[in-house]
Amino acid sequence: FIGSSLLISTIGYFIIGKLFGPDGAAASLAGLRGSRGRRRGAAQGLFMQPGEKDQLEFGYCFDVSNRAFFPLYLHLYVVQFLLLPLLTRSPSNFLATFLGNSLYLSALIYYTYITFLGYNALPFLHNTELLLVPILIFAVLWLVSLIAGWGIVMQGRSVEGLLLGV
């Protein structure tokens, strides 16, 4: 958990700040939505240091990744564990594949959306709506996996040991 959060927040710290910051590539996409883009005033608060108002902090990226992980944890560790008898049937049927893949899709959508909300709250990041693009990619992959009959839950085959208490 901590290792993956550190990795994702490090990527977010270096990539998000450069792409969506005031001088980033996404700031030049003002006509993306047919408007001039979002203009917010400077952040006003007690914890703002002078000269640091337009800088993404690593701690903030770490906080965003941790907060986004919680719904993913609930979906893939708690709900999936409760549904394992249904999801790991020997002759894999469409219902088990649909339910398992939909569980992963909803977890990834929640993770992506909460990450978007975290970075969208910063006034100096522009066109953060582009962070929602992976949701479309996840939906297409979900549809392809259902058509192909590929169940994500059964990939490791190690989930069957969880039912036996091993």
N, C-alpha and C positions, 0 to 999 in steps of 0.2 A: 504494500500500500504506500508506504513512505517513499520507496524507490521510484515507483511509477509516478507518484505525485511530484517528486523532485524532477524527474525527467520531463514530464509534461509542462510543469511550470517553468523550467529552464527554456524549453522550446518556445513557450508563450512569451517569456520575457524578451528573448532575442528576436523572434519573428513578428509577434503581434505589434510590438512597439515600432518596429521598422516599417511594417506594411501599413498599419492603420494610424500611425502617428501624424503629427502636423506636416512633416516633410515626406511622408511615406507614399507608396504607390497608390494606395486606396484614396488618399486625400485628393489626388488629381482626377478621380472618377466622380466629379461633382454632378455630372449629367446622368449618372447611373439610373436614378429613379425619376428622372424628368424634372428634378428640382435642383436647387443650388446646394443641396446637402444640408446636413444638420449644423446649425451654428448655436453653440451654447456659450454662455458667459463663463468667465473664469471661476473656478471652484472657490467657494468661500467657506472657510472653516477654521477651527482651532488648530488642526494638525498639519496645516500646509506650511512647509518651509519656504522661505523666500528663494525664488529662482528655481524651484523644483516642481512648479505646477504643471509642466508639460512632460513629465518623465514617468514612465511606467516603472513600478517597483516590483522587485522579485517577490517580496512578501505578499503583495496583492495577487500576483499570478499564482502563488502557492495556495492562497486562500480560495481563489476561484476554482482551482483544480480540486481542492478538498471538498468544497461545497457541492461541486458538480458530481463528485464520486458517490455521495450518499444515496441518491435514487438509483444509481447503477448498482450499488451494493445491495439495496433492497430487492431489486429485480433479479439479479443474477446469483445472489447468494441465499436470500431468504425465500422468495417466491419460487425460484427454480428448484430449490431443495424440497419444498413442499409438493411440487408438481412432478418430481422425478419418477414416481411410479407410472404416471401417465405419459411422460415424455420419453421414457426409455423402454417402451414396449418392443418385444423381439421382432415381430413382423411390423416394421415401421409403417404406420398408416399416415394418411394426409392430415388428420386432426393433430396428431402428435408433432408432425413437422411444422404445421401451421402455427400451433401454439408455442412451440419452442422458438421458432424463428421470429414470431411476433414479440415474444418476450425480449429477445435480444434487440429487436428493432426499437421497441419502446424504451429500453434502457439507454441505447445509443442516442435516441432523440432527446431524452431528458438530459443526458450529459452534454450534448451539443447546445441545447437551448439554455441551460443554466450557465454554461460557459459564455454564451452570447450575452446573457443578461449581465453577467459580471463585468465583461469588457465594455458593454454598451453604457454602463453607468459612468464611465470616465468621460469627462467633457472634451478632452483633447484628442480622443480617438475618433476617426472619421470613417463612415461607411462600414460600420461593424456588422451590418446586415449580411455582409459576405461570409461571416462566420456561420451562417445558417445553411450555406450551400451543401455541406456534407449530409444534411438531412435528405435532400433529394437523391444523393448518391446512395445513401443507406436504403431508401425506399426502392430504388431500382434494383439494388443487389438483393433485397428481400424478395422482390417479385421474381427475379431470376432464380433464386434458391428454391422458391416454391414450385416454379415450373419444372426445374430440374429434379425436384424431390430430394434435395440435399438438406438434411437436418443438422443444424449447428450444434445442438446439444449432444448428439451422438458421435461427434467427431473424435473425441478423445477416448471414448469407450471406458474411461476411468471413472465416469460418473456412476456406473453400475455398482462400483465398490462402495459408494456412499449409502446405497440402499441396504447393503449387507452389514454396515457398521464397521467396515474394514478401514 
